[in-house]
Each structure stands twice: as structure tokens, then as C-alpha cells.
Amino acid sequence: MKRLLILVSICLVAPVAAQTSLPPAPYADRQLDDPQQEAAARDLMEELRCLKCQSQSIADSNAPMAGDMRSQVREKIAAGESPEAVRSWLVERYGNWVSYDPPIASVVTWPLWIAPIVLLLAALWLARGRFRKPKDGE
């Protein structure tokens, strides 16, 4: 029983030990001084996906990784890089998946653009058969 209690205690303490003790990135939650640069950074952050949360943009996510990405975006924008150059750098680093607007030209992403059309056509075909008026002999 004592061993079981020790094992349960270790299992409950392990997640706490896994938390990072590093300080947050400098621009994770601090805005840039230049309002135009901050607006450009904000617009870009809304278009980038948090790699940990997956369903939130890095602007909305509280994950430490999203904070690091926000800081990187702000630092690069403050250094004079264009938002498109920063987006390209992040796509190169993390892949097309980091962007909410992946390019159509990629062999990997074209099914993402075609699948909704195919599914819509299949649904229309099934609905046509389901709601078709029966013929006199049927």
C-alpha cells in the first residue's frame, strides 16, 4: 500500500516538474512601441496557427510556444522585416501547416482545397437520389 501511495504521488508530481522554468520571451505579451509595426505584427499573428493548440492562432493562444512565436514575429517586424518575409521564415521553419492559408500549389496541400468540393458534390449526388420524385413504376 505504501508503494502504491508513493507511485501515485510521483505520477501527480511529474506534470508539475515538467513545466518550464524559463522566463517568457521578451515580446510574448509586450507590444511594440511603433503602432504601425504592432498592427502589422498583430495581423500576421492572427494568420499563424499555434503549433501546440492547433485550433488557435498564436495571437489567441496562451501556450508558451505561441508566446515564443509572438515574440519572434514582433522582433523580426521591429527589425524591419516585412510580414510576408516573417511568414515565409516561419513556414520554412515549421512547414505550411503553421499558416491558416496554405498555398494551393503544394502537392501536400492541394487535397485540403479539393476535398470540400468533392464532399459537397458527393452530398449533392446523395441528396438528389434521396429527394428525387419516384417514377410511376417505382
Solvent accessible surface area in square Angstrom, and as a share of the most:
residue,aa,sasa,rsa
1,M,193,0.86
2,K,157,0.66
3,R,212,0.77
4,L,102,0.51
5,L,120,0.60
6,I,94,0.48
7,L,102,0.51
8,V,69,0.40
9,S,52,0.33
10,I,105,0.53
11,C,79,0.47
12,L,129,0.64
13,V,92,0.53
14,A,53,0.41
15,P,76,0.48
16,V,111,0.64
17,A,81,0.63
18,A,84,0.65
19,Q,132,0.59
20,T,80,0.47
21,S,113,0.73
22,L,141,0.70
23,P,109,0.69
24,P,110,0.69
25,A,23,0.17
26,P,88,0.56
27,Y,48,0.18
28,A,4,0.03
29,D,121,0.63
30,R,133,0.49
31,Q,113,0.50
32,L,15,0.08
33,D,143,0.74
34,D,57,0.30
35,P,108,0.68
36,Q,150,0.67
37,Q,52,0.23
38,E,13,0.06
39,A,53,0.41
40,A,29,0.22
41,A,0,0.00
42,R,90,0.33
43,D,90,0.47
44,L,4,0.02
45,M,0,0.00
46,E,81,0.36
47,E,70,0.31
48,L,0,0.00
49,R,43,0.16
50,C,0,0.00
51,L,39,0.19
52,K,139,0.59
53,C,48,0.29
54,Q,100,0.44
55,S,97,0.63
56,Q,74,0.33
57,S,7,0.05
58,I,0,0.00
59,A,15,0.11
60,D,84,0.44
61,S,1,0.01
62,N,146,0.75
63,A,13,0.10
64,P,85,0.54
65,M,71,0.32
66,A,0,0.00
67,G,6,0.05
68,D,67,0.35
69,M,1,0.00
70,R,19,0.07
71,S,2,0.01
72,Q,44,0.20
73,V,0,0.00
74,R,7,0.02
75,E,72,0.32
76,K,45,0.19
77,I,7,0.03
78,A,47,0.36
79,A,84,0.65
80,G,61,0.59
81,E,66,0.30
82,S,58,0.37
83,P,55,0.34
84,E,104,0.46
85,A,45,0.35
86,V,0,0.00
87,R,48,0.18
88,S,58,0.37
89,W,77,0.27
90,L,0,0.00
91,V,35,0.20
92,E,149,0.67
93,R,129,0.47
94,Y,61,0.23
95,G,31,0.29
96,N,42,0.22
97,W,114,0.40
98,V,0,0.00
99,S,3,0.02
100,Y,88,0.34
101,D,100,0.52
102,P,20,0.13
103,P,66,0.41
104,I,109,0.55
105,A,101,0.78
106,S,29,0.18
107,V,120,0.69
108,V,123,0.71
109,T,6,0.04
110,W,125,0.44
111,P,59,0.37
112,L,113,0.56
113,W,97,0.34
114,I,76,0.38
115,A,46,0.36
116,P,77,0.49
117,I,99,0.50
118,V,83,0.48
119,L,121,0.60
120,L,111,0.55
121,L,109,0.54
122,A,46,0.36
123,A,55,0.42
124,L,105,0.52
125,W,163,0.57
126,L,115,0.57
127,A,37,0.29
128,R,125,0.46
129,G,41,0.39
130,R,194,0.71
131,F,160,0.67
132,R,137,0.50
133,K,175,0.74
134,P,104,0.65
135,K,140,0.59
136,D,157,0.81
137,G,82,0.78
138,E,142,0.64
